[in-house]
Amino acid sequence: MNLHFEGNKLYYMEKEAELFRALDHLSKYLGNQADLTDDQIWEIFHICADSAAVYRHITDYFNVLDRKILEARIDNGKLKQELYDLKKENIKLHQIVNDHIDGF
């Protein structure tokens, strides 16, 4: 089990629960079911700020992941080209060896 991943997963689940709590406050306020106190407004503000930081972290993660995938594809393409070149060289060397053997 990857503890770093599990820790992030729990963190994101906690942030999701906070976001739903903020949405609940806003929903009740917009539905004229409850007024928002200053503390609730600040709580909503902090939840939104934390959510923005979480989305930035996730965006950065996927940007790095996309870059690594692209680099791996480029490296894979280079390796395929090198393998192709080595196969061609191997065929050429085989032909030279066969020609020398036939000469004896």
N, C-alpha and C positions, 0 to 999 in steps of 0.2 A: 504494500500500500504506500502510495506517495503522500507523506504527511504534509508536504508543502502544498500539494494540490488540494488535499482534504481541508487544510486550514483556509485556503482561499475560497473553497466551496462554501464552508460554513460562514465565512465573512460575507460573501455575496448573498447568501441566504438571509443573513441578518439584515443586510442593507435593503434587500427586497422587502422584508417584513416592515422595516422603517418606512419605506416608500409607500407601501399600502396603508400604513397608519396615517401618513400625511394626506394621502388621497381620501381616506375616510373622513378626516377633519374637513377637508375642502368640500367633499360631497355633502356632508351635513350642513355646512355653511351655505353652499349654493342652493341647497334644497330648503333653505329657511327652517331647518330643524334645530340648528344650534348656532350660537355666536362663537366667534373665535376670540380667545383671550390673547393677550400679548405673548404669553408663554407659548401658546400653541402656534402662533404666527412665527415666533423665533424657532420653534421646533421644526416647523415646516421648512423654514429657510435653511436650517442646518442640514436637514435631511436632503433637500435639493442640492445643496453644496456638496455633500458627501456623495450623492448619486452622480453628480457631474464628475467628481474625481474618480469614481469607479468606472464610469464610461470612458474617461481619458485613459485609465490604466488598461482597460480591455482593448481600446483602439490601438494604443501603443503596442500591446502584446500581438495583436493581429498584424500590425504593420511589420513588426520584427519577423513574425512567422511567414508572412508573404515574401519578405526579402530573402529569408533563409530558403524557402521553397524555390524561388527564382534562382538563387545561387546554386542550389543542388541540381536544378534542371540544366543550368549552364555547364556545371562540372560533369554531369552525366553525359551531356552532348559531347564534351571534350573527350571523355573516356571512350565513348562509342567511336569517335573519330580516330583516337589513338589505337583502339582495338582493330578497326578497319585497316589502318595503315600497317599495323604489325602483321595482320593476316596477309596483306598484299606482299609485304617483305618476306614473310615465311614462304609463300608460294614461289616468289622469285628465287629465294635461296634453295628451295627444294628442286627447282628446275636446274639451277646451276650444279647442284650436287648430282642430280640424275645425269646431266650432260657429262660431267667428269667421270662418273661411274661407267657410262656407256663408252667413253673414250679408252678405258682400260681394256 
